[in-house]
Amino acid sequence: MKKVGCLEKCFVILALTFFSGAIGVQISLGVALIPSSIQTIIRYSIFLISFIIIYLHRKKYLRIVYSDRLFWVFTVIVFMSFLWSEIPTETLKDNRDVLYMTAFGLYFAARFSLKEQVKLIANTFFIGALLSTIYALAIPSIGIHGLDHPGAWKGIYDYKNTFGSMMVIGSLAFLFLPISTSVDRLYKWIGISFLFVMILLCTSKSSLVIYFLTISILAFYRKFRWRGKISVVFLDIGIMFLSCVGTLVISQWVTLLTGLGKDPTLTGRTILWNSALLKLLSKPILGFGRSAFWSTQLSYGHEVGAAVGAGFVAPHAHNGFLDVALDVGFVGAVIFLIIYFRAFFRALKLAYATKKPEAMFPMAFIIFLAMNNMTESYMLRLANVYWVLFITTNFSLFKRDT
């Protein structure tokens, strides 16, 4: 496969920016920053360019495609979920996003080395941070929240929590950015510092907590990583340590959350989860079809939202794992968890086997993905950069073994 050029790298940055939701952000209700016609052109262009490049290099791509058949089983279940959806036309229409994300994620994984991927991800969110700063300072009506979250930055994204999670991904990429020159080192530390300031300015407590927890876990792993059989012992100690911390957090969650300024029900999330799970029991095997459960055309969102408060209509479950189960049932959820944990152990193995900084990024992202989906729905919902990067990470890990 030929070395990629500057134009192709610009295409990747544009695509990642599109999947991050920055291009589709609305200035006001029904008024987008970029016209919907331009967004449509970008969306189809990303899919077509990715598909064309995959086709041109199909022999090499096929090896990667065949490397993870279970992922394709899950993807087929998600895409075919319109067959058992109560609103099949809408579900099928929304499932086009699955094609776009899969095509680009596969292209990104196969076309670029892990080192190049980390650089492009870092560059994407550095540009996002720069543009967010410009909008926040020059056009605060777009870049800063109003009365809903006074003073909180959202930049070029739709919401402060989205902005915060994007900056966390960017920070992780900068943290493991390969360095070959003094300029690279300077850029790395500027990026880490700049994106951390953005995390503070968006005032997203969840992003800040995830940022420090992820870095702490990775720092622990790097400190006690060992090249030898003794590594198994350290790994077990690390897992046991994290399990203890997790148990402590869960047992003291009311106190901890109250200390963070949150109410003990996670702003009604636990009530929402319980109600949604009860609904899921009516269709436990294959679920309701992708995005169907929360559609305004059906009553489920109203019924579940009513458990939280009168008149409240929930847009999603505020938990990515629960939303996967609602979309494709326990069958799809179990398959996804197998794929997820398999990717985690592959990432762990890669991080253990080499001292290259970029080798830590897959594990960092997979840990981040789990944390970020505990109180928000950042998995399969809509067309999003999280699922794109999970596809990329998963196949990049397989690519190293093919």
C-alpha positions in Angstrom: 0.0 0.0 0.0 1.4 3.3 -1.0 2.3 6.0 1.5 -0.6 8.3 2.2 -0.3 12.0 1.1 -1.3 15.3 2.7 -4.6 15.4 0.8 -5.7 12.1 2.2 -4.7 13.2 5.8 -6.8 16.3 5.4 -9.7 14.1 4.3 -9.3 12.1 7.5 -9.3 15.2 9.7 -12.4 16.5 7.9 -14.1 13.1 8.4 -13.3 12.9 12.1 -14.5 16.5 12.5 -17.7 15.6 10.8 -18.3 12.5 13.0 -17.5 14.5 16.1 -20.7 16.5 15.3 -18.9 19.8 14.9 -20.1 20.4 11.3 -23.7 19.8 12.2 -23.9 22.0 15.2 -26.9 24.4 15.3 -26.7 28.1 15.9 -30.3 28.2 17.1 -33.3 25.9 16.8 -33.5 24.6 13.2 -30.6 26.8 12.0 -27.3 25.0 11.4 -23.8 26.5 11.4 -23.2 24.8 8.1 -26.2 24.3 5.7 -27.7 20.8 5.7 -27.1 20.5 1.9 -23.3 20.9 2.5 -23.5 18.5 5.4 -25.1 15.9 3.1 -22.4 16.4 0.5 -19.7 15.9 3.1 -21.5 12.8 4.5 -21.8 11.1 1.2 -18.3 12.2 0.1 -16.8 10.6 3.2 -18.6 7.3 2.4 -17.8 7.3 -1.3 -14.1 8.2 -0.9 -13.7 5.6 1.8 -15.4 2.9 -0.3 -13.4 3.8 -3.4 -10.1 3.5 -1.5 -11.2 0.2 0.1 -12.1 -1.1 -3.4 -8.9 0.0 -5.0 -6.9 -1.8 -2.3 -9.5 -4.6 -1.7 -7.0 -7.5 -1.5 -5.2 -6.0 1.4 -8.4 -4.8 3.0 -10.0 -8.2 2.8 -7.4 -9.7 5.1 -8.4 -7.2 7.7 -12.1 -7.7 7.1 -11.8 -11.4 7.6 -9.8 -11.0 10.7 -12.8 -10.2 12.9 -15.9 -12.0 11.7 -17.7 -11.5 15.0 -17.7 -7.7 14.5 -19.4 -8.2 11.2 -22.0 -10.4 12.8 -22.8 -7.6 15.2 -22.8 -5.0 12.5 -25.3 -7.1 10.4 -27.5 -7.4 13.5 -27.5 -3.7 14.0 -28.1 -2.8 10.3 -30.9 -5.5 9.9 -32.6 -4.3 13.1 -35.1 -2.4 11.0 -36.7 -5.8 10.3 -38.0 -6.0 13.9 -38.4 -2.3 14.5 -41.9 -0.8 15.0 -40.8 2.0 12.7 -38.8 0.1 10.1 -38.6 2.9 7.5 -37.1 5.3 10.0 -34.7 2.7 11.5 -33.5 1.7 8.0 -32.9 5.4 7.2 -31.0 5.9 10.4 -29.0 2.8 9.8 -27.2 4.4 6.9 -25.0 5.9 9.6 -23.8 2.4 10.3 -22.5 2.1 6.8 -20.8 5.5 6.8 -19.1 4.8 10.2 -18.1 1.3 9.3 -16.7 2.2 5.9 -14.6 5.1 7.2 -13.5 3.3 10.4 -12.3 0.3 8.3 -10.5 2.6 5.8 -8.8 4.6 8.6 -7.6 1.4 10.4 -6.2 -0.3 7.3 -4.8 2.7 5.5 -2.9 4.3 8.3 -0.4 3.0 10.8 -1.2 3.4 14.5 1.4 6.1 14.7 -0.2 8.0 11.9 -3.7 7.5 13.5 -2.6 9.0 16.8 -1.1 12.0 15.0 -4.3 12.6 13.0 -6.6 12.3 16.0 -4.4 14.7 17.9 -4.4 17.2 15.0 -8.2 16.9 14.6 -9.0 17.8 18.1 -6.3 20.5 18.3 -8.0 22.2 15.4 -11.4 21.6 17.1 -10.0 23.3 20.2 -8.7 26.3 18.2 -12.0 26.8 16.4 -13.9 26.4 19.7 -11.7 29.2 21.2 -12.4 31.5 18.3 -16.1 30.9 18.4 -16.2 31.3 22.2 -14.4 34.6 22.1 -15.6 36.1 18.9 -19.2 34.7 18.8 -20.1 33.7 22.3 -23.7 33.1 21.4 -22.5 30.0 19.5 -19.4 29.0 21.5 -20.7 29.5 25.0 -23.9 28.2 26.7 -26.6 30.6 27.6 -28.9 30.4 30.6 -28.9 26.6 30.5 -25.3 26.4 31.6 -24.1 30.0 32.1 -20.4 30.5 31.1 -19.8 26.9 30.1 -17.9 26.6 26.8 -19.3 24.3 24.1 -17.1 25.6 21.2 -18.0 24.2 17.8 -19.9 21.3 19.4 -23.5 20.9 20.4 -23.1 20.6 24.2 -20.5 21.2 26.9 -20.3 17.5 27.7 -19.7 16.6 24.1 -17.0 19.3 23.9 -15.4 17.9 27.1 -15.3 14.3 25.8 -13.8 15.4 22.5 -11.1 17.2 24.4 -10.4 14.1 26.5 -9.9 12.0 23.4 -7.6 14.7 22.0 -5.7 14.8 25.2 -5.1 11.1 25.2 -3.8 11.3 21.6 -1.4 14.0 22.6 -0.3 12.2 25.7 0.8 9.2 23.5 1.9 11.3 20.5 5.2 10.0 19.1 8.1 12.4 19.4 11.0 12.5 16.9 12.1 16.1 17.1 12.1 19.0 19.6 9.3 20.6 17.6 7.2 17.4 18.2 7.9 17.6 21.9 6.8 21.3 22.0 3.7 20.6 20.0 2.8 17.7 22.3 3.0 19.7 25.5 1.2 22.7 24.0 -1.6 20.3 22.9 -1.8 18.6 26.3 -2.0 22.0 28.1 -4.4 23.6 25.6 -6.9 20.8 25.6 -6.8 20.5 29.4 -7.7 24.2 29.6 -10.6 23.4 27.3 -11.8 20.6 29.6 -11.8 23.1 32.5 -13.7 25.8 30.4 -16.5 23.4 29.4 -17.2 22.8 33.1 -18.0 19.1 32.4 -17.3 17.3 35.7 -17.7 13.9 34.1 -15.1 14.8 31.5 -12.7 16.0 34.1 -13.2 12.9 36.3 -12.8 10.6 33.3 -9.6 12.5 32.2 -7.9 12.0 35.6 -9.1 8.4 36.1 -8.0 7.3 32.7 -4.6 8.9 33.1 -4.2 7.4 36.6 -5.0 3.9 35.3 -2.6 4.2 32.4 0.2 5.7 34.7 -0.3 2.8 37.1 0.0 0.3 34.2 3.1 2.0 32.7 4.8 2.1 36.1 4.4 -1.6 36.9 4.6 -3.0 33.4 7.4 -5.6 33.2 9.0 -7.5 30.4 8.8 -11.0 31.8 6.5 -13.6 33.5 6.3 -11.3 36.6 4.1 -9.0 34.5 1.2 -11.4 35.0 1.5 -10.8 38.8 1.6 -7.0 38.3 -1.4 -7.3 35.9 -3.4 -9.2 38.5 -2.5 -6.7 41.2 -3.6 -3.9 38.9 -6.9 -5.5 38.2 -7.4 -6.2 41.9 -6.5 -2.7 42.8 -8.9 -1.2 40.3 -11.6 -3.6 41.4 -11.2 -2.4 45.0 -11.4 1.2 43.9 -14.4 0.4 41.8 -16.1 -1.2 44.8 -15.3 1.7 47.0 -16.7 4.2 44.5 -19.9 2.1 44.0 -20.5 1.6 47.8 -19.9 5.3 48.5 -21.5 6.7 45.3 -24.1 8.8 47.1 -21.5 10.7 49.1 -19.1 11.0 46.2 -21.8 12.3 43.8 -23.2 14.7 46.3 -19.7 16.1 46.8 -19.5 16.7 43.1 -22.6 18.7 43.1 -24.8 15.9 41.7 -27.9 14.4 43.2 -27.7 10.8 44.3 -29.8 9.6 41.3 -27.3 11.0 38.8 -29.8 13.7 37.8 -32.5 11.0 37.4 -30.4 8.6 35.4 -30.8 5.6 37.7 -34.6 6.0 37.6 -34.4 6.3 33.8 -32.2 3.2 33.6 -34.5 1.1 35.8 -37.6 2.1 33.7 -35.8 1.4 30.4 -34.6 -2.0 31.6 -38.2 -3.0 32.5 -39.3 -2.0 29.0 -36.4 -4.0 27.5 -37.7 -7.2 29.2 -40.7 -7.0 26.8 -38.3 -7.5 23.9 -35.1 -9.0 25.5 -33.7 -11.1 22.6 -33.2 -8.6 19.7 -34.5 -5.3 21.3 -36.4 -2.6 19.6 -34.2 -1.8 16.6 -31.5 0.8 16.3 -32.7 4.2 17.7 -36.4 3.1 17.6 -36.9 3.0 21.4 -36.3 6.8 21.8 -38.1 7.9 18.6 -40.7 10.6 19.0 -43.0 8.5 16.8 -43.3 5.9 19.6 -44.4 6.2 23.2 -41.5 4.5 24.9 -39.4 7.6 25.5 -42.4 9.4 27.0 -43.3 6.5 29.2 -39.7 6.1 30.5 -39.3 9.9 30.9 -42.4 10.1 32.9 -40.7 8.0 35.6 -38.2 10.8 36.0 -40.6 13.7 35.9 -43.9 14.8 34.4 -43.6 15.9 30.8 -39.9 14.8 30.5 -39.1 13.0 27.2 -35.8 11.2 27.3 -33.7 11.5 24.1 -31.6 8.4 25.0 -30.7 6.2 28.0 -27.7 8.3 29.2 -25.8 5.0 29.1 -24.3 3.7 25.9 -24.3 0.0 27.0 -28.0 0.2 27.9 -28.8 1.8 24.5 -27.0 -1.0 22.7 -29.2 -3.5 24.5 -32.3 -1.5 23.7 -31.3 -1.4 20.0 -30.3 -5.1 19.5 -31.4 -6.9 22.7 -29.3 -9.0 25.0 -28.0 -11.1 22.0 -26.5 -8.0 20.4 -25.3 -6.6 23.8 -23.5 -9.9 24.7 -21.8 -10.0 21.2 -20.7 -6.4 21.6 -19.3 -7.0 25.1 -17.3 -10.0 23.7 -15.9 -7.7 21.0 -15.2 -4.9 23.5 -13.3 -7.1 26.0 -11.4 -8.9 23.3 -10.2 -5.6 22.0 -9.3 -4.5 25.5 -7.1 -7.6 26.1 -5.5 -7.1 22.7 -4.8 -3.5 23.5 -3.3 -4.6 26.8 -1.1 -7.1 25.1 0.1 -4.5 22.6 0.8 -2.0 25.4 2.8 -4.6 27.2 4.8 -5.8 24.1 6.3 -2.4 23.1 7.5 0.9 24.6 6.4 2.9 21.6 4.1 5.7 23.0 1.4 5.3 20.4 1.0 1.6 21.5 -0.7 2.8 24.6 -3.4 4.8 22.8 -5.7 1.8 21.9 -5.9 0.8 25.6 -6.4 4.4 26.6 -9.3 4.9 24.2 -11.0 1.6 25.1 -10.9 2.5 28.8 -12.2 6.0 28.0 -15.0 4.6 25.9 -16.3 2.5 28.8 -16.1 5.3 31.3 -17.7 7.8 28.9 -20.7 5.6 28.3 -21.6 5.1 31.9 -23.6 8.3 32.2 -24.0 9.3 28.6 -24.9 7.5 25.4 -21.8 7.7 23.2 -21.8 4.4 21.6 -24.0 3.6 18.6 -26.3 6.6 18.7 -26.4 8.7 15.5 -23.2 9.1 13.4 -20.5 9.6 16.0 -16.7 9.7 16.3 -16.7 7.3 19.3 -18.0 4.3 17.2 -15.7 5.3 14.3 -12.7 5.2 16.6 -13.7 2.0 18.2 -13.9 0.3 14.8 -10.6 1.8 13.9 -9.0 0.7 17.2 -10.5 -2.8 16.9 -9.3 -3.5 13.4 -5.9 -1.8 14.0 -5.3 -4.3 16.8 -6.2 -7.2 14.5 -4.1 -5.7 11.7 -1.0 -6.2 13.8 -1.6 -9.9 13.9 -2.4 -10.3 10.1 
